[in-house]
Amino acid sequence: MASSSSSSSPPSSHRKRRKTTREKEPRRGPEGRRSAASPRRARRSRSLRRERSREQPAPGPESPVNQAEHMASVLRRSRSRDQVRVTAADLGEGNAEFGASGKGKGKGKGKGKGKGDEEEAEPQEKEKPNFEASGLLAVEDNSKNGIAMKFTMPPECRRPTIKWRLYIFTKDGTAPKVVHIHRMPGYLFGKDRRVVDVPTDHPTCSKQHAVLHYRLSPAGDVRPYIMDLESTNGTFLNGNRIEAARYYEMREQDALKFGMS
């Protein structure tokens, strides 16, 4: 019996120690503090919460939240399409009311011109490229000292076989000045000394007043011809004003007058 009592004493003391340790643990109240649950229970509650969160399905395309958002986007698209269709229909009705002329009463300050006039107007053709001669090269060739000439040398021009002379008379009564005009096929009269061959220093004369050319006649001889270069005061042959841009044949002892000189 003594041995049995000695064997039963240790468990009782061990139980008492457990009770004392449980009684010594502080208990926390419900005011935001942790309850007196054991750490095993806390772990179980955490695992249960994790399992519940896993069991809850993620919001997919079939979830009510996504379905509501999808329906809202579909409604917005349908409203925008309806608005576009309505505006197109209104435009068609407006064109039908205005007709082909496109005239109607508008709310703005415009004159009521619609698209009918633009449709009736024929499209303007674009200008096609022109590859013909522009004459610019001829102008460059027919220049002297960088100044364009008002005339072109005719192909039948020749140097005269007769030694012609020109006598220049002035109103001062002085002796006439003799100019030999048989050394070239043509002579230019005017005020511009950069290009003229026989200068006419008078205020009524033009820069390029007239030109004298020796041309081959059908008879085979070379004869002098005078032409006015559209001068302001004209050219006179034997007292008669000649037409501009036209050749006139000259003969011996003919008198020329340029302007009022």
C-alpha angles and dihedrals in degrees: 000000000000090000092052092052091050091052095049096050099074097059092051091052090048092052091050091053091053091051091050092051091051092048092049093054109100117243120218125214130230095264097108091300129121116267124240092264119136122252089251091060091048090053091049092051091050092050090048091052091050092050091049091050089051092048091054107092119237116248102269131170091283094052117110092242094055092042090056092049091048092050091050092052091048090051091050092051092048091050092051091049092048090051092052092049092049093051091049090050091049090051091051092050090048092053091047091052094047094046128198094316092060094216120137146128113287131189094227132069094267124117093243099257112158135185093280094085091050091052093048093049112094116238113256115241117236118245110261120226114268116216096178123118111282096197094235092116090051090052091052091049092046096057135103124205089349093305121117115237122229094223141041126225109253116232093241093062115127138171110263121250091209120073102238122193130197121211114205114206125193132198091244091078094238124143114286120258115238119220122184109223103177100086098080134038092239143023129199123213124202149093100276102094091190092073110012124096097202112033119216105197100196129120092231093056124092126233091252102021108160141342133219118210131182107222132187110247125212088253090064100250127112115244133182120249128187125208130184113227096216092278122182098241098027137228123275126209113196089341095310122108112236127216119262122253093016130110120237122190116237129209136195116294093016116149124228127197125186115205113310095329 
